[in-house]
Amino acid sequence: MDTSHLFTAALRLQSPWKVGSVDFRDADGGRQELHIMIGFEPGARFHCPETGCREDACPVHDRRERVWRHLDFFRCKAFIHAVMPRVTCPEHGVRTVPAPWAGPGGGFTLLFEAWAVEMARHLPAGTLAGQLDETDTRLWRSVARYVDEARRLEGYMGVEAVDKAGKTEGRSDPLPKRTKYLWLRNGESLTELQVETKRNLTGQRLKTGRACRMREVPQDICTDSRTPSEAWVRLHRPCSWMMHSRLEPMKDFARMIRRHFAEIVAYFGHPYANAVLEGADGVIRNVKRRARGFRDMDHSATMIYLTCGRLDLKAVTTT
């Protein structure tokens, strides 16, 4: 198999496309670049590129040369050159045939863009541009296009934030010392020994034990209530209990629940908490710190969706 046939197979070109020649050329700094020339068979006809058109044997009208950056060949930059045909369609007139190895207007092949988008998840655009010897503007444009396409394929739903509150450990009594996490953790996360210790301390009429029970009642309501109206009725009782207690931290907790009562009750109609947002916020802060800031808000939004959006990028980068 000669070089042209080898690269035709490697690029998965289908008839009438084929590799005409492959050669290395000298570049700046004593480096070499790989240039792949792609053409099509003489007399070839093409499908009209207009969506829905059934014309599949349109003759070539003229040709225009284009160049795309491809994945590096070992440590050499690689480029694909092709004379792209424009065809004459009886219904739509003259139209340019799209390159099967590249997207519209990017200047990069699909394989190069897919790799660059994946690397952009982990590297600042400036660092990635330096490693690829490309401008960050071109990379941003490519990454943003794929992120936008992936976003259009996703369905997003609103997230209602629900405030979480803890309780304050009593410090005046030495008995509950070093038992902080017995009260902060839920029962299923405690060992048998910790459960037994917590049960014994609860029977000692400790302020911490009372505060813990006050915390657990709203938690049970959040777990068991099925409708906003049920939660509305059940939440009033523990709030009254806390407000009539002599535990100031729990009174503050009850006041907070009352301030956000409408939002908390709305949660039972749309059960989405802000835990995911808290985690995403940490990722976003890391992305901003890693990039030393962004040029504009569009770049910032692109990186947020790329790193936190759980986008199905394979759906838009798979060739």
C-alpha positions as CSV (number, residue, x, y, z in Angstrom):
1,M,0.0,0.0,0.0
2,D,1.5,3.4,-1.0
3,T,1.4,6.5,1.1
4,S,-1.6,8.0,-0.6
5,H,-3.7,4.9,-0.1
6,L,-2.5,4.6,3.5
7,F,-3.5,8.1,4.5
8,T,-6.8,7.8,2.6
9,A,-7.6,4.8,4.8
10,A,-6.3,6.5,7.9
11,L,-8.6,9.6,7.3
12,R,-11.5,7.3,6.5
13,L,-12.2,9.0,3.2
14,Q,-15.0,7.7,1.1
15,S,-15.3,7.8,-2.7
16,P,-15.0,10.2,-4.5
17,W,-12.5,11.7,-2.0
18,K,-8.9,10.5,-1.9
19,V,-5.5,11.6,-0.8
20,G,-3.5,12.8,-3.8
21,S,-0.1,13.4,-2.1
22,V,1.7,13.6,1.2
23,D,4.9,15.5,1.9
24,F,6.9,17.1,4.6
25,R,7.8,20.8,4.3
26,D,10.3,22.9,6.2
27,A,8.8,25.4,8.7
28,D,10.1,28.1,11.0
29,G,12.6,27.1,13.7
30,G,14.0,24.2,11.8
31,R,10.8,22.2,12.2
32,Q,8.9,20.3,9.6
33,E,5.2,20.1,8.8
34,L,3.2,17.4,7.3
35,H,0.9,18.5,4.4
36,I,-1.8,16.2,3.1
37,M,-3.3,17.0,-0.3
38,I,-6.9,15.7,-0.7
39,G,-8.8,15.7,-4.0
40,F,-11.7,13.9,-5.7
41,E,-12.0,11.6,-8.7
42,P,-12.4,13.2,-12.1
43,G,-16.0,13.5,-13.2
44,A,-17.3,13.1,-9.7
45,R,-20.7,14.3,-8.8
46,F,-21.9,15.3,-5.4
47,H,-25.1,15.4,-3.3
48,C,-26.6,18.9,-3.0
49,P,-25.5,20.2,0.5
50,E,-28.9,21.8,1.1
51,T,-30.8,20.0,3.9
52,G,-33.7,17.9,2.5
53,C,-32.6,18.2,-1.2
54,R,-32.8,14.9,-3.1
55,E,-30.4,15.9,-5.9
56,D,-27.5,13.5,-5.5
57,A,-25.6,13.9,-8.8
58,C,-24.9,17.6,-9.0
59,P,-22.0,18.5,-11.4
60,V,-19.0,20.5,-10.2
61,H,-19.3,24.2,-11.0
62,D,-15.8,25.3,-9.8
63,R,-13.3,24.7,-7.0
64,R,-11.8,26.7,-4.2
65,E,-8.7,25.7,-2.2
66,R,-8.9,25.5,1.6
67,V,-6.5,24.4,4.4
68,W,-7.3,22.9,7.8
69,R,-5.0,22.2,10.8
70,H,-5.1,18.5,11.7
71,L,-3.8,16.4,14.6
72,D,0.0,16.5,14.9
73,F,1.8,13.6,13.1
74,F,4.1,12.5,15.9
75,R,5.7,15.9,16.7
76,C,5.1,17.6,13.4
77,K,2.2,19.9,12.8
78,A,-0.2,18.5,10.1
79,F,-2.4,20.3,7.6
80,I,-5.0,19.1,5.2
81,H,-5.2,20.9,1.8
82,A,-8.2,20.4,-0.4
83,V,-9.7,22.0,-3.5
84,M,-13.4,22.1,-2.4
85,P,-15.9,21.8,-5.2
86,R,-19.0,24.0,-5.6
87,V,-21.8,22.2,-7.4
88,T,-24.7,23.3,-9.4
89,C,-28.1,22.1,-8.1
90,P,-31.2,22.5,-10.4
91,E,-33.2,23.6,-7.4
92,H,-30.8,25.6,-5.2
93,G,-28.2,26.9,-7.6
94,V,-24.5,26.9,-6.8
95,R,-23.6,25.5,-3.4
96,T,-20.3,24.6,-1.7
97,V,-19.8,20.9,-0.8
98,P,-18.9,20.6,2.9
99,A,-15.7,18.8,3.8
100,P,-16.4,15.4,5.5
101,W,-13.4,15.8,7.8
102,A,-14.1,19.3,9.1
103,G,-16.9,21.5,10.4
104,P,-18.1,24.8,8.9
105,G,-15.7,27.7,9.1
106,G,-13.4,26.4,11.9
107,G,-10.1,26.0,10.1
108,F,-9.5,22.8,12.1
109,T,-10.4,19.2,11.3
110,L,-13.1,17.5,13.4
111,L,-10.5,15.3,15.1
112,F,-8.3,18.2,16.0
113,E,-11.3,20.1,17.4
114,A,-12.6,17.1,19.4
115,W,-9.1,16.7,21.0
116,A,-8.8,20.5,21.7
117,V,-12.2,20.6,23.3
118,E,-11.3,17.7,25.6
119,M,-8.0,19.3,26.5
120,A,-9.7,22.7,27.2
121,R,-11.5,21.0,30.2
122,H,-8.1,20.6,31.9
123,L,-5.8,23.4,30.6
124,P,-6.2,27.2,30.4
125,A,-6.8,28.4,26.9
126,G,-3.6,30.4,26.8
127,T,-1.5,27.3,27.9
128,L,-3.3,25.1,25.4
129,A,-2.8,27.6,22.6
130,G,0.9,27.8,23.4
131,Q,1.3,24.0,23.3
132,L,-0.5,23.8,20.0
133,D,1.2,26.9,18.5
134,E,-2.2,28.4,17.7
135,T,-3.9,31.7,18.8
136,D,-6.2,31.5,21.8
137,T,-8.8,33.4,19.8
138,R,-9.1,30.5,17.2
139,L,-9.3,27.9,20.0
140,W,-11.9,29.9,21.9
141,R,-14.0,30.2,18.8
142,S,-13.8,26.4,18.2
143,V,-14.5,25.4,21.8
144,A,-17.4,27.9,22.1
145,R,-19.1,26.5,19.0
146,Y,-19.0,22.9,20.3
147,V,-20.2,24.0,23.8
148,D,-23.1,25.9,22.2
149,E,-24.1,22.9,20.1
150,A,-24.0,20.6,23.1
151,R,-26.1,23.0,25.1
152,R,-28.7,23.0,22.5
153,L,-29.0,19.2,22.8
154,E,-29.4,19.5,26.6
155,G,-32.6,20.2,28.5
156,Y,-32.0,22.4,31.6
157,M,-34.4,22.8,34.5
158,G,-34.5,25.4,37.2
159,V,-32.9,24.8,40.5
160,E,-34.6,26.0,43.7
161,A,-32.1,26.8,46.4
162,V,-33.0,25.5,49.8
163,D,-31.0,26.9,52.8
164,K,-29.5,24.3,55.1
165,A,-28.8,25.0,58.7
166,G,-27.0,23.3,61.4
167,K,-27.3,23.5,65.2
168,T,-24.9,24.9,67.7
169,E,-23.3,22.7,70.3
170,G,-23.7,23.6,73.9
171,R,-20.4,24.4,75.5
172,S,-21.3,25.1,79.1
173,D,-21.6,21.5,80.1
174,P,-18.4,19.3,79.9
175,L,-20.4,16.2,79.3
176,P,-20.9,16.7,75.5
177,K,-17.3,17.7,74.9
178,R,-15.7,16.0,71.9
179,T,-19.1,14.8,70.7
180,K,-19.7,17.4,68.0
181,Y,-19.9,15.0,65.1
182,L,-22.3,12.7,66.9
183,W,-24.9,15.5,66.7
184,L,-24.0,16.8,63.2
185,R,-24.1,13.5,61.4
186,N,-27.2,11.6,60.5
187,G,-27.8,8.3,62.2
188,E,-27.0,6.1,59.2
189,S,-23.5,7.5,59.0
190,L,-22.7,6.6,62.7
191,T,-21.1,3.5,63.9
192,E,-22.9,1.2,66.4
193,L,-20.8,2.6,69.3
194,Q,-21.5,6.2,68.2
195,V,-25.2,5.5,68.0
196,E,-25.2,4.0,71.6
197,T,-23.2,7.0,72.9
198,K,-25.6,9.4,71.3
199,R,-28.6,7.6,72.8
200,N,-27.0,7.8,76.3
201,L,-26.2,11.5,75.9
202,T,-29.7,12.2,74.6
203,G,-31.2,10.9,77.9
204,Q,-29.1,13.3,79.9
205,R,-31.3,16.3,79.1
206,L,-28.5,18.1,77.4
207,K,-29.2,21.2,75.5
208,T,-27.2,19.7,72.6
209,G,-29.5,16.7,72.6
210,R,-32.6,18.9,72.5
211,A,-31.1,21.0,69.7
212,C,-30.3,17.8,67.8
213,R,-33.9,16.6,68.0
214,M,-35.1,20.0,66.8
215,R,-32.8,19.8,63.8
216,E,-33.9,16.2,63.0
217,V,-37.6,17.0,63.0
218,P,-37.4,19.4,59.9
219,Q,-35.1,16.9,58.3
220,D,-37.7,14.1,58.7
221,I,-40.3,16.4,57.3
222,C,-38.2,17.1,54.3
223,T,-37.7,13.4,53.8
224,D,-41.3,12.2,54.3
225,S,-43.5,15.1,53.0
226,R,-44.9,14.5,49.6
227,T,-46.7,17.8,48.8
228,P,-46.1,21.5,49.5
229,S,-49.3,21.7,51.5
230,E,-48.3,18.8,53.7
231,A,-44.9,20.3,54.3
232,W,-46.5,23.7,55.1
233,V,-48.6,22.2,57.9
234,R,-45.9,20.0,59.4
235,L,-43.1,22.7,59.4
236,H,-45.1,25.2,61.5
237,R,-45.0,22.9,64.6
238,P,-41.2,22.5,64.9
239,C,-40.7,26.3,64.2
240,S,-43.0,27.0,67.1
241,W,-41.2,24.5,69.3
242,M,-37.8,26.1,68.6
243,M,-39.1,29.7,69.1
244,H,-40.4,28.7,72.6
245,S,-37.2,27.0,73.6
246,R,-34.4,28.7,75.5
247,L,-31.9,27.8,72.9
248,E,-30.9,31.0,71.0
249,P,-29.2,29.2,68.1
250,M,-32.3,27.1,67.5
251,K,-34.4,30.3,67.6
252,D,-32.2,31.7,64.9
253,F,-32.7,28.5,63.0
254,A,-36.5,28.8,63.3
255,R,-36.3,32.5,62.1
256,M,-34.3,31.4,59.1
257,I,-36.8,28.8,58.2
258,R,-39.6,31.3,58.5
259,R,-37.7,33.8,56.3
260,H,-37.4,31.2,53.6
261,F,-40.6,29.4,54.3
262,A,-42.1,30.0,50.8
263,E,-38.9,28.7,49.1
264,I,-38.6,25.7,51.4
265,V,-42.3,24.7,50.8
266,A,-41.8,25.2,47.0
267,Y,-39.0,22.6,47.2
268,F,-41.7,19.9,47.7
269,G,-43.2,20.8,44.3
270,H,-39.8,21.0,42.6
271,P,-37.3,18.9,44.7
272,Y,-34.0,20.4,43.7
273,A,-31.4,21.4,46.3
274,N,-28.4,23.6,46.0
275,A,-25.8,21.0,46.8
276,V,-24.9,20.6,43.1
277,L,-24.6,24.4,42.8
278,E,-22.2,24.5,45.8
279,G,-20.0,21.8,44.2
280,A,-20.1,23.6,40.8
281,D,-19.1,26.8,42.5
282,G,-15.9,25.2,43.7
283,V,-15.1,24.0,40.2
284,I,-15.8,27.4,38.7
285,R,-13.5,29.1,41.2
286,N,-10.8,26.6,40.3
287,V,-11.2,27.3,36.6
288,K,-11.0,31.0,37.1
289,R,-7.9,30.7,39.3
290,R,-6.3,28.4,36.9
291,A,-6.9,30.7,33.9
292,R,-5.9,33.9,35.9
293,G,-9.1,35.4,34.7
294,F,-10.9,35.5,31.4
295,R,-10.9,38.1,28.6
296,D,-14.7,38.5,28.6
297,M,-17.9,37.0,30.0
298,D,-18.4,34.9,26.9
299,H,-15.2,33.1,27.5
300,S,-16.0,32.6,31.2
301,A,-19.5,31.2,30.4
302,T,-18.0,28.8,27.8
303,M,-15.6,27.4,30.4
304,I,-18.3,27.1,33.0
305,Y,-20.6,25.1,30.7
306,L,-17.6,23.0,29.5
307,T,-16.5,22.0,33.0
308,C,-19.8,22.0,34.9
309,G,-22.5,21.5,32.3
310,R,-22.2,17.8,32.0
311,L,-22.6,18.3,28.2
312,D,-22.6,15.3,25.9
313,L,-19.7,16.6,23.8
314,K,-19.4,13.2,22.0
315,A,-22.8,14.0,20.4
316,V,-21.3,17.0,18.6
317,T,-17.6,16.0,18.2
318,T,-17.9,12.4,17.0
319,T,-17.2,12.1,13.3
